[in-house]
Amino acid sequence: MTASIHLVDDDAVLREFIGGYLSSVGFEVRSFDSVGAFRAAAVAGLPDIVITDLVMPCEDGLALLSWLRGFSQVPVIMLTSQDATTDRVVGLELGADDYLAKPCEPRELLARVRSQLRRLKAARAPRPVVNDDNAGPVFWHFAGRSLDERALELRVEGARVELPKKPLEVLMYFLRHAGEIVGKDQLMEAIWPGRIVSETSLTNAIGKLRTALADEQQTLIKAVYGYGYRFEVKPERDH
């Protein structure tokens, strides 16, 4: 089935260029010159992906994103100017899934689109039921720390450390996959199953986890450039 894309930009030349390129590689593309036009069309149904310019007259890309996130998690890729760092951060916090600086290379945009479609497919796929001794609650010991999964209690050098739910879930996943390189998409699907979230959510969760574990030097959670993370310490486990 052909994936559909809605492109929102007030620049007619860019709409023709990007829209034509994406159509030429097999996507069903509809273009809109304003947020209002996109909103009117969205009443009849949403596409698989939305690509929107950030800066537009009347309503901008952030307004579109805020409106869309009120009822849908359809992936949104934002096109921004080189100096729009603050607006990119706001966009990611509002729920944008990716951004690309203008003028953009169409092949890079295509790669971003395909990446979002892979994540969307993974989110919609049925999740297998796992029945083994790795699935139940476990008490873990690692590098002077411990985690009681049943009580959701983390201790560092014997002292209890408060940690929100998502960073705790990230830690549990790392402990069960210690020594493996875990991709970002893989981790996001495990922690936010069935949802499309930005990498900012994952980065924030890992940042809070590193702080709680006193792992500022990344001796426990190592970032693997271009892929994801690896939990460096092999833990001991008790049921």
VEXDRENMAR-182760 format. One record per residue (C-alpha): x, y negated, z negated; residue in one letter; residue number from 1. Coordinates in nm, 2 decimals. Example, Ala and Ser with C-alpha at 12.3 -4.5 7.8 and 13.67 -1.06 7.14 Angstrom:
! VEXDRENMAR-182760
     px     py     pz res   n
   1.23   0.45  -0.78   A   1
   1.37   0.11  -0.71   S   2
This chain:
! VEXDRENMAR-182760
     px     py     pz res   n
   0.00   0.00   0.00   M   1
   0.13  -0.34   0.10   T   2
   0.22  -0.57  -0.20   A   3
   0.06  -0.91  -0.20   S   4
   0.23  -1.24  -0.28   I   5
   0.08  -1.59  -0.34   H   6
   0.33  -1.87  -0.27   L   7
   0.25  -2.21  -0.42   V   8
   0.46  -2.51  -0.31   D   9
   0.38  -2.85  -0.18   D  10
   0.67  -2.84   0.07   D  11
   0.52  -2.72   0.40   A  12
   0.86  -2.63   0.55   V  13
   0.96  -2.42   0.25   L  14
   0.62  -2.24   0.26   R  15
   0.67  -2.16   0.62   E  16
   1.03  -2.04   0.58   F  17
   0.98  -1.83   0.27   I  18
   0.63  -1.71   0.36   G  19
   0.75  -1.61   0.71   G  20
   1.05  -1.42   0.57   Y  21
   0.85  -1.23   0.32   L  22
   0.58  -1.15   0.57   S  23
   0.85  -1.02   0.81   S  24
   0.97  -0.76   0.56   V  25
   0.62  -0.63   0.50   G  26
   0.45  -0.83   0.23   F  27
   0.11  -0.98   0.25   E  28
   0.16  -1.35   0.19   V  29
  -0.08  -1.63   0.13   R  30
   0.05  -1.98   0.09   S  31
  -0.10  -2.27  -0.11   F  32
   0.01  -2.64  -0.12   D  33
  -0.12  -2.71  -0.47   S  34
  -0.21  -2.54  -0.80   V  35
  -0.57  -2.63  -0.74   G  36
  -0.58  -2.44  -0.41   A  37
  -0.42  -2.14  -0.57   F  38
  -0.67  -2.15  -0.86   R  39
  -0.96  -2.16  -0.63   A  40
  -0.83  -1.86  -0.44   A  41
  -0.75  -1.67  -0.76   A  42
  -1.12  -1.65  -0.83   V  43
  -1.15  -1.39  -0.56   A  44
  -0.86  -1.19  -0.69   G  45
  -0.49  -1.21  -0.80   L  46
  -0.19  -1.09  -0.59   P  47
   0.08  -0.85  -0.71   D  48
   0.32  -1.14  -0.76   I  49
   0.30  -1.52  -0.77   V  50
   0.59  -1.74  -0.65   I  51
   0.55  -2.10  -0.75   T  52
   0.75  -2.42  -0.73   D  53
   0.81  -2.59  -1.06   L  54
   0.78  -2.95  -0.96   V  55
   0.46  -3.05  -0.77   M  56
   0.23  -3.35  -0.78   P  57
  -0.09  -3.35  -0.99   C  58
  -0.04  -3.01  -1.15   E  59
   0.30  -2.84  -1.17   D  60
   0.42  -2.49  -1.20   G  61
   0.41  -2.49  -1.57   L  62
   0.04  -2.59  -1.56   A  63
  -0.02  -2.30  -1.32   L  64
   0.17  -2.06  -1.55   L  65
  -0.01  -2.17  -1.86   S  66
  -0.35  -2.13  -1.69   W  67
  -0.26  -1.79  -1.55   L  68
  -0.12  -1.65  -1.88   R  69
  -0.46  -1.72  -2.04   G  70
  -0.60  -1.41  -1.87   F  71
  -0.33  -1.23  -1.67   S  72
   0.02  -1.09  -1.69   Q  73
   0.08  -1.09  -1.31   V  74
   0.45  -1.14  -1.25   P  75
   0.55  -1.51  -1.18   V  76
   0.87  -1.61  -1.02   I  77
   0.94  -1.99  -1.05   M  78
   1.15  -2.19  -0.80   L  79
   1.33  -2.47  -0.97   T  80
   1.58  -2.74  -0.90   S  81
   1.94  -2.70  -1.01   Q  82
   1.91  -2.94  -1.30   D  83
   1.58  -2.82  -1.44   A  84
   1.73  -2.61  -1.73   T  85
   1.49  -2.74  -1.99   T  86
   1.19  -2.67  -1.77   D  87
   1.32  -2.32  -1.69   R  88
   1.34  -2.25  -2.06   V  89
   0.99  -2.38  -2.12   V  90
   0.87  -2.16  -1.82   G  91
   1.03  -1.85  -1.97   L  92
   0.87  -1.92  -2.31   E  93
   0.53  -1.96  -2.14   L  94
   0.57  -1.62  -1.98   G  95
   0.75  -1.67  -1.65   A  96
   0.92  -1.34  -1.54   D  97
   1.21  -1.48  -1.34   D  98
   1.33  -1.81  -1.18   Y  99
   1.54  -1.90  -0.88   L 100
   1.71  -2.23  -0.81   A 101
   1.62  -2.42  -0.49   K 102
   1.73  -2.40  -0.21   P 103
   1.71  -2.03  -0.25   C 104
   1.86  -1.76  -0.04   E 105
   1.57  -1.55   0.10   P 106
   1.75  -1.22   0.05   R 107
   1.80  -1.30  -0.32   E 108
   1.43  -1.39  -0.36   L 109
   1.34  -1.06  -0.19   L 110
   1.56  -0.88  -0.44   A 111
   1.38  -1.06  -0.73   R 112
   1.04  -0.97  -0.59   V 113
   1.13  -0.61  -0.55   R 114
   1.27  -0.60  -0.90   S 115
   0.94  -0.73  -1.04   Q 116
   0.74  -0.48  -0.83   L 117
   0.95  -0.20  -0.98   R 118
   0.88  -0.32  -1.33   R 119
   0.51  -0.35  -1.24   L 120
   0.50   0.01  -1.11   K 121
   0.68   0.14  -1.42   A 122
   0.43  -0.05  -1.65   A 123
   0.13   0.10  -1.47   R 124
   0.27   0.46  -1.46   A 125
   0.14   0.70  -1.72   P 126
   0.37   0.75  -2.01   R 127
   0.48   1.11  -2.09   P 128
   0.39   1.26  -2.42   V 129
   0.71   1.36  -2.60   V 130
   0.69   1.65  -2.85   N 131
   1.02   1.72  -3.00   D 132
   1.21   1.67  -3.33   D 133
   1.33   1.33  -3.20   N 134
   0.98   1.18  -3.20   A 135
   0.90   1.18  -3.57   G 136
   1.01   0.92  -3.83   P 137
   1.38   0.96  -3.93   V 138
   1.61   0.82  -4.20   F 139
   1.92   0.69  -4.03   W 140
   2.27   0.60  -4.16   H 141
   2.52   0.41  -3.95   F 142
   2.82   0.18  -4.03   A 143
   2.72   0.10  -4.38   G 144
   2.36   0.03  -4.28   R 145
   2.04   0.25  -4.30   S 146
   1.70   0.25  -4.16   L 147
   1.39   0.43  -4.30   D 148
   1.16   0.46  -4.00   E 149
   0.86   0.57  -4.21   R 150
   0.88   0.27  -4.44   A 151
   1.02   0.04  -4.17   L 152
   1.30  -0.06  -4.41   E 153
   1.64  -0.18  -4.30   L 154
   1.93  -0.20  -4.55   R 155
   2.27  -0.35  -4.49   V 156
   2.54  -0.26  -4.74   E 157
   2.25  -0.15  -4.97   G 158
   2.06  -0.48  -4.95   A 159
   1.72  -0.48  -4.79   R 160
   1.69  -0.70  -4.48   V 161
   1.36  -0.83  -4.34   E 162
   1.33  -0.79  -3.97   L 163
   1.02  -0.84  -3.74   P 164
   0.85  -0.55  -3.57   K 165
   1.00  -0.58  -3.22   K 166
   1.37  -0.61  -3.33   P 167
   1.30  -0.30  -3.55   L 168
   1.17  -0.11  -3.25   E 169
   1.47  -0.21  -3.05   V 170
   1.70  -0.07  -3.33   L 171
   1.50   0.25  -3.34   M 172
   1.54   0.29  -2.97   Y 173
   1.91   0.22  -2.98   F 174
   1.96   0.47  -3.26   L 175
   1.78   0.74  -3.06   R 176
   2.00   0.66  -2.76   H 177
   2.33   0.59  -2.93   A 178
   2.62   0.60  -2.69   G 179
   2.40   0.57  -2.38   E 180
   2.40   0.26  -2.16   I 181
   2.04   0.14  -2.18   V 182
   1.91  -0.08  -1.89   G 183
   1.72  -0.40  -1.97   K 184
   1.41  -0.29  -1.78   D 185
   1.42   0.05  -1.95   Q 186
   1.44  -0.12  -2.29   L 187
   1.16  -0.37  -2.22   M 188
   0.93  -0.09  -2.10   E 189
   1.00   0.11  -2.41   A 190
   0.94  -0.18  -2.65   I 191
   0.66  -0.36  -2.46   W 192
   0.49  -0.06  -2.28   P 193
   0.24  -0.16  -2.01   G 194
   0.33  -0.53  -2.03   R 195
   0.53  -0.76  -1.81   I 196
   0.76  -0.97  -2.03   V 197
   1.06  -1.19  -1.96   S 198
   1.41  -1.10  -2.05   E 199
   1.40  -1.39  -2.29   T 200
   1.17  -1.18  -2.52   S 201
   1.43  -0.90  -2.52   L 202
   1.72  -1.14  -2.57   T 203
   1.55  -1.30  -2.87   N 204
   1.47  -0.96  -3.02   A 205
   1.83  -0.84  -2.99   I 206
   1.96  -1.17  -3.12   G 207
   1.75  -1.13  -3.44   K 208
   1.86  -0.77  -3.46   L 209
   2.23  -0.86  -3.44   R 210
   2.18  -1.13  -3.71   T 211
   2.01  -0.88  -3.94   A 212
   2.28  -0.62  -3.88   L 213
   2.56  -0.88  -3.93   A 214
   2.68  -0.78  -3.58   D 215
   2.79  -1.11  -3.44   E 216
   3.11  -0.95  -3.31   Q 217
   2.91  -0.69  -3.11   Q 218
   3.07  -0.39  -3.28   T 219
   2.74  -0.21  -3.30   L 220
   2.54  -0.34  -3.00   I 221
   2.76  -0.40  -2.70   K 222
   2.63  -0.59  -2.40   A 223
   2.71  -0.41  -2.07   V 224
   2.74  -0.68  -1.81   Y 225
   2.50  -0.65  -1.52   G 226
   2.30  -0.37  -1.67   Y 227
   2.20  -0.37  -2.04   G 228
   2.33  -0.26  -2.37   Y 229
   2.50   0.03  -2.55   R 230
   2.48   0.12  -2.92   F 231
   2.84   0.19  -3.01   E 232
   2.81   0.39  -3.34   V 233
   2.69   0.74  -3.36   K 234
   2.44   0.75  -3.65   P 235
   2.36   1.03  -3.89   E 236
   1.99   1.13  -3.93   R 237
   1.77   1.29  -4.19   D 238
   1.41   1.39  -4.16   H 239
